[in-house]
Amino acid sequence: MDMQSPDLVNQNIEKLAELFPNCVTESDAGKAIDFDLLRQELSHAVAEGNKERYRLEWPGKKEAIVTANLPTTKTLRPVREDSVDFDNTENIYIEGDNLEVLKLLQESYLGKIKMIYIDPPYNTGKDFVYKDNFTKDAQEELLESGQKDEYNQRLVVNPETAGRYHSDWLSMMYPRLKLARNLLKEDGVIFISIDDNEVHNLRKICDEIYGEENLLAQFVWRTDGNFDNQAKVKYCHEFILCYCKKISYFPHPPTIDPSIDRNSKLFKDEIRNTIVKNGPANPISQIKLPVGFPADFDNGLIEERKNAWPWYLNDAKITNGKLENQTVIESGWSSKELIMKFIQNEMKPIVDGKGQETRFVLTKTGALEVVKKRSDSQSHVISVISGVGNTQATSSKLKSEGIFFDYPKPINLHKYLVSMNAGNDFTVLDFFSGSATMAEAIVDLNKVDGGKRKYIMVQLPEATDEKSEAYKAGYKNICEIGKERIRRAGKKIQESLNQDSQDKKDKQDLFAEKGNQAHQENPNNHGLDIGFRVYRLDDSNMQDVYYKPQEYTQANLDLFADNVKSDRTADDLLAQVMLDWGLPLSLKIERLEIAGKEVFRVAENSLYACFDKSLDEAFAKEIAKDKPLRVVFRDNGFKDDTAKVNVKQLLKQLSPETEMKVI
């Protein structure tokens, strides 16, 4: 018992920390609120303040906060001709500036993303960074940045000699990471690839945005062949920072809480243990296993792995899954208790749903090699990742398939990171998607385990160099590379599934000839989503007067008799309505004809949208029969003003649960 009244100040600090974790700082009295930053969060203008405090500062930080908080009037326009199975797929590919896209996704995907992965520019001095100048209008920005292409790109080179070398990079990253946090589920995580150039700064701004206590790991990825020579030291590693939305969903030590899914690898003790590994000549721990100790290895694997560091079974004799002799295990792990616990937990055959045994063995790095995916997902995660491929090999493989991209991350790295999450039915966001490695990884994983993972890829259509192989192969920008890679990967997987189904059918036909009954399945119905919807960032579908009526006079208002731009389609309007209403872009879309009008039906009766003209009472009566949750029409889509009022009243009477809006 505290024997005192509640500390309301601390309670209020905790409440504010939930909403604005970046505003929590330290004072001589302990945890406190940075009121200058809080004032900035609540202001559209730059707020001044100069008190000393513990935090990372750089020129442009407040502007970066303002940039994140400013609304956008842009929208996403569907590009059906570039998509695959547009109406049915749940995968999304978005072309455009990721800052604007993240703002547009705030309502539709608020708290709905399980995992985010990004591979941003590393700020090596040769990378491009975004120039987010929120005080300039589009044309000023275009001229100032020297960009003259159709996409109004905002990329500029950031050389090491620049006076704001680190500052510009931080100003680019801060608003994007801040907006990304809003999209994460309560048990969501974000992975960020980075190298030595900015890992220290990245960790500091992530501590601000996500909370220092929510750092799960700073993984070291051994790049297996990628070397960067600096100061006579060969760098053969990069980093992957991993932050969670709320550490309470990743307790340590683990607590028994039935409301929390405990199957994620990220819950395991080892993610926070520093495991000391040594070479074969200098083992740290020796453990004697007695005669009869269970050793249910696969016979082939024991011969392959018994001499593999960090443990050795040179003198092991195993019969019927048990040791015949006392065996000494020499381990590079620092804790005997840990290795013993690991052995006792892992040296058991696990039976999956098909009655097949699945096993794990230790590999050379101390990580786990999955022989077959274990059904209870009790595998461990360590802070060093290796053996997942490298960028050179990945680039060569893609090149052989007609895809040209410099330094793509290996697909096995992405699959490994995705597999750390519990379950196989969630959405992954990558807003620096590059060649769309993550998209291929998601579909590949779903093929293996029948999962329902979805992806959202976001990439600026950065122009390819006219001298590059990609440009010569017909790829004018990076988005064209990413989309084509997804198409080819999907086609390859589809062909593989079709072949598997044909082989199965051939066997069934063979059994049927012998008098056995065999189930015949459609070889093209695999239930795997290999499609994707393409959206492109663009200016609003609405005329400027819709947003800035004060700038127009009665004399020129007649030019805007229709508040929708003349070049916009019903598909365009539907996408903006879904974003404004907070509906995910992945929802199933159907086209219906009701009372002679084209109607979009989204996710069964979640939304009915009709943008045709001359809507009347008869149309309202027909649409009310389906009792949709939401309906939307164009403001000038009604037959007349009387029809507009009557349609609204009829919907209230015949379908009182329906919410009606007009654009």
Buried (B, 14 or more C-beta within 10 A) or exposed (E): EEEEEEEEEEEEBEEBBEEBBBBBBEEEEEEBBBEBBBEBBEEEEEBEEEEEEEBBEBEBBBBBBBBBBEEBBBBBBBBEEBBBBBEEBBBBBBBBBBBBBBBBBBBBBEEBBBBBBBBBBBBBEEBBBBBBBBEBEEEEBBEEBEBEEEBBBBBBEBEEEBEEBBBBBBBBBBBBBBBBBBBBBEBBBBBBBBBBBBBEBBBBBBBBBBBBEBBBBBBBBBBBEBEBEEEEEEBBBBBBBBBBBBBBBBEEEEEEEEEBBBEBBBBBEBBEBEBEBBEEEEBBBEBEBEEEBBBBBBEEBBEEBBEBBBBBBEEBEBEEEEBEEEBBBBBBBBBBEBBBEBBEEBBBEBEEEEEEEBBBBBBEBBBBBBBBBBEEBBBBBBBBBBBBBBBBEBBEBBBEEEBBBEBBBBBBBBBBBBBBBBEBEBBBBBBBBBBBBBBBBBBBBBBEEEBBBBBBBBBBBBBBEEEEEBBEBEBBBBBBBBBBBBBBBBEBBBEEBEEEBEEBBEEBEEEEEEEEEBEEEEBEEBEBBBBBBBBBBBBBBBBBBBEEEEEBEEEEEEEBEEBBBEEBBBBBBBBBBBBBBEBBBBBEBEEEEBBEBEBBBBBEBBBBBBBBEEBBBBBBBBBBEBBBBBBBBBEEBBBEEEBBEBBBEBBEEBBEEBEBEBB
